[in-house]
Amino acid sequence: MNVLIVAAHPDDCEAGCGGSAAKWASEGHRVVLCVATNGDKGSDDAEMTSDRLVALRDREQRAAARELGIQEVVILPNGDGELNDNREFRGALVRLIRQHRPDRVVTHNPYYWQHRDHRMTGQVTLDAVFPYARDHLHYPELKADGLEPHKTPEVYLWAGMDPTDREWDVEEDITDFLEPKMRALTCHTSQFGPADEARARWGPRWERLKEQRGGRLTERFKRVEYPV
């Protein structure tokens, strides 16, 4: 199976579906991550510049992906807070879909309250999957590049591990993949601080979820199915 994950920012994949990504990769599936923004504004350090932050978050994201077994990372050159539902952004996602021909696309649930970039990423990804990547008359320049239309059978939408989320119908048991998820999150030191601070931040949250879910840790998704 080919899996394409589309996340708004560096670290969103790890938080939202990192355990599932590690699980799918361990099962032999090819997992590719697209990050829709370069993370150029995600810092409260008054001395940080956007150029330095972009380079730092690029390194963090690629290190995190290695911890999860993700085979390829694509980071689009969009700034934080600058995603829009336009032909350019949608076309970049259509290109990736036609290039990697995923059996499953995984992205943010755009109908769940969250960061604007998350909502925009989820919505534009859904549109890119259906109908734009499917129909050959959309983005004819891609066909000229040898990228034929592709029909993706399903999309998984995540809203993170918020226990208040009720809109889900697929649950991945990631209990055995909690450690790679944690290691991936600790790669994002610009966001979560040193590894011990990241573990202190995320660990108790997951322990509470495990208690609520019968001693197993899960990631939950809303599944959208398309005819192929």
C-alpha positions as CSV (number, residue, x, y, z in Angstrom):
1,M,0.0,0.0,0.0
2,N,1.1,3.5,-0.7
3,V,0.2,6.1,2.0
4,L,0.5,9.9,1.5
5,I,0.3,12.0,4.6
6,V,-0.4,15.7,4.1
7,A,0.3,17.8,7.2
8,A,0.1,21.6,7.6
9,H,3.3,22.1,9.6
10,P,6.4,20.3,10.7
11,D,5.4,18.2,13.8
12,D,1.7,17.9,12.9
13,C,2.1,14.4,11.4
14,E,3.9,13.2,14.5
15,A,1.2,14.6,16.8
16,G,-1.8,13.6,14.7
17,C,-0.9,10.3,13.2
18,G,2.7,9.5,14.0
19,G,2.0,6.2,15.6
20,S,-0.1,5.0,12.7
21,A,2.6,6.2,10.2
22,A,5.2,4.1,12.1
23,K,2.8,1.1,12.2
24,W,2.1,1.3,8.5
25,A,5.8,1.6,7.6
26,S,6.6,-1.4,9.9
27,E,4.0,-3.4,8.0
28,G,5.9,-2.8,4.7
29,H,3.8,0.0,3.3
30,R,5.4,3.0,1.6
31,V,4.7,6.1,3.6
32,V,5.4,9.6,2.1
33,L,4.9,12.8,4.0
34,C,4.1,16.2,2.5
35,V,4.3,19.2,4.8
36,A,2.3,22.1,3.4
37,T,4.2,24.9,5.1
38,N,7.9,25.5,5.9
39,G,7.2,26.4,9.6
40,D,8.7,29.9,9.2
41,K,6.7,31.6,12.0
42,G,6.4,28.9,14.7
43,S,8.7,30.3,17.4
44,D,8.4,32.5,20.5
45,D,12.1,33.2,20.5
46,A,12.5,36.9,20.0
47,E,16.0,36.4,18.5
48,M,14.8,33.8,15.9
49,T,14.6,34.7,12.2
50,S,12.3,33.1,9.7
51,D,15.3,31.9,7.5
52,R,17.0,30.2,10.5
53,L,13.7,28.7,11.6
54,V,12.9,27.2,8.2
55,A,16.3,25.5,8.1
56,L,15.9,24.2,11.7
57,R,12.4,22.9,11.2
58,D,13.4,21.2,7.9
59,R,16.1,19.3,9.8
60,E,13.7,18.4,12.7
61,Q,11.1,17.2,10.4
62,R,13.4,14.9,8.4
63,A,14.9,13.5,11.6
64,A,11.4,12.8,12.9
65,A,10.4,11.1,9.7
66,R,13.3,8.7,10.0
67,E,12.2,7.7,13.5
68,L,8.8,6.8,12.1
69,G,10.1,4.9,9.0
70,I,8.7,7.5,6.6
71,Q,10.5,7.0,3.3
72,E,10.2,10.4,1.7
73,V,9.5,14.0,3.0
74,V,8.3,16.9,0.8
75,I,8.1,20.3,2.3
76,L,6.2,22.9,0.3
77,P,7.6,26.5,0.2
78,N,4.5,28.1,1.8
79,G,4.8,30.3,4.9
80,D,2.9,29.7,8.1
81,G,-0.5,31.3,8.0
82,E,-0.4,31.8,4.2
83,L,-2.2,28.7,2.9
84,N,-5.1,29.5,0.7
85,D,-7.5,27.4,-1.4
86,N,-6.0,28.3,-4.7
87,R,-4.8,26.6,-7.9
88,E,-1.1,26.6,-6.9
89,F,-1.5,24.9,-3.6
90,R,-4.1,22.4,-4.9
91,G,-1.9,21.7,-7.9
92,A,1.1,20.9,-5.8
93,L,-1.0,18.3,-4.0
94,V,-2.5,16.9,-7.2
95,R,1.1,16.5,-8.5
96,L,2.1,14.5,-5.4
97,I,-1.0,12.3,-5.6
98,R,-0.4,11.6,-9.3
99,Q,3.3,11.0,-8.7
100,H,2.9,8.6,-5.6
101,R,-0.5,7.1,-6.5
102,P,-1.6,6.6,-2.9
103,D,-4.0,3.9,-1.8
104,R,-4.7,6.1,1.3
105,V,-4.3,9.8,1.9
106,V,-4.1,11.0,5.5
107,T,-4.7,14.6,6.5
108,H,-6.3,17.0,9.0
109,N,-10.1,16.9,9.5
110,P,-10.9,20.4,8.1
111,Y,-14.3,20.4,10.0
112,Y,-12.7,20.3,13.4
113,W,-11.8,23.5,15.3
114,Q,-8.1,24.1,15.0
115,H,-5.4,26.3,13.4
116,R,-6.4,27.9,10.1
117,D,-3.6,26.1,8.2
118,H,-4.9,22.8,9.5
119,R,-8.4,23.5,8.2
120,M,-7.1,24.7,4.9
121,T,-4.7,21.8,4.4
122,G,-7.5,19.3,5.1
123,Q,-10.0,20.9,2.8
124,V,-7.6,21.4,-0.1
125,T,-6.2,17.9,0.2
126,L,-9.8,16.5,0.0
127,D,-10.4,18.5,-3.1
128,A,-7.1,17.5,-4.6
129,V,-7.9,13.8,-4.1
130,F,-11.4,14.2,-5.6
131,P,-12.0,15.3,-8.2
132,Y,-8.8,17.1,-9.3
133,A,-6.3,14.2,-9.2
134,R,-8.9,12.0,-10.8
135,D,-10.0,14.0,-13.8
136,H,-7.5,14.3,-16.7
137,L,-8.8,17.7,-17.8
138,H,-7.7,19.2,-14.5
139,Y,-4.1,20.3,-14.5
140,P,-3.3,19.1,-18.1
141,E,0.3,20.3,-17.6
142,L,0.8,17.3,-15.2
143,K,-0.3,14.9,-17.9
144,A,2.3,16.5,-20.2
145,D,4.9,15.7,-17.5
146,G,3.9,12.0,-17.6
147,L,1.7,12.2,-14.5
148,E,-1.5,10.4,-15.3
149,P,-4.8,10.8,-13.3
150,H,-5.1,8.7,-10.2
151,K,-8.1,7.6,-8.1
152,T,-7.5,7.4,-4.4
153,P,-9.8,4.9,-2.7
154,E,-9.9,6.5,0.8
155,V,-8.9,9.4,2.9
156,Y,-8.3,9.3,6.7
157,L,-9.0,12.6,8.5
158,W,-7.4,13.1,11.9
159,A,-8.3,15.7,14.6
160,G,-5.4,14.9,16.8
161,M,-5.7,12.8,20.0
162,D,-8.2,15.1,21.6
163,P,-10.5,12.9,23.7
164,T,-13.5,15.2,22.9
165,D,-13.4,14.3,19.2
166,R,-16.4,12.2,18.4
167,E,-16.2,12.1,14.6
168,W,-14.3,9.0,13.9
169,D,-14.9,5.5,12.5
170,V,-11.4,4.0,12.2
171,E,-9.1,3.4,15.1
172,E,-5.5,2.4,14.9
173,D,-4.0,0.6,17.9
174,I,-0.6,2.3,18.3
175,T,0.3,1.0,21.7
176,D,3.4,-0.8,20.3
177,F,4.4,2.3,18.4
178,L,4.2,4.9,21.1
179,E,8.0,5.0,21.5
180,P,8.8,5.9,17.9
181,K,6.0,8.5,18.0
182,M,7.6,9.9,21.1
183,R,11.1,9.9,19.6
184,A,9.7,11.7,16.5
185,L,8.1,14.4,18.6
186,T,11.3,14.9,20.6
187,C,13.1,15.7,17.3
188,H,11.1,19.0,17.2
189,T,13.1,20.8,19.8
190,S,12.2,24.2,18.4
191,Q,8.6,23.5,19.4
192,F,8.7,21.3,22.4
193,G,12.1,22.0,24.0
194,P,14.7,19.3,25.0
195,A,13.6,15.6,24.8
196,D,12.9,15.4,28.5
197,E,10.5,18.4,28.3
198,A,8.8,16.9,25.3
199,R,8.3,13.6,27.1
200,A,6.9,15.4,30.1
201,R,4.5,17.2,27.9
202,W,3.2,14.3,25.9
203,G,3.6,11.3,28.2
204,P,0.9,12.1,30.8
205,R,-1.6,13.0,28.0
206,W,-1.2,9.6,26.4
207,E,-1.4,7.8,29.8
208,R,-4.8,9.4,30.4
209,L,-5.9,8.3,26.9
210,K,-4.8,4.8,27.5
211,E,-6.8,4.7,30.7
212,Q,-9.9,5.9,28.9
213,R,-9.4,3.4,26.1
214,G,-9.0,0.2,28.1
215,G,-5.2,0.3,28.4
216,R,-4.4,0.6,24.7
217,L,-3.3,3.8,22.9
218,T,-5.1,4.6,19.7
219,E,-5.2,7.2,16.9
220,R,-8.7,7.8,15.5
221,F,-9.7,8.9,12.0
222,K,-12.8,9.8,10.0
223,R,-12.7,7.6,6.9
224,V,-13.9,9.1,3.5
225,E,-14.3,6.5,0.8
226,Y,-14.3,7.2,-3.0
227,P,-15.4,4.9,-5.8
228,V,-12.5,3.6,-8.0
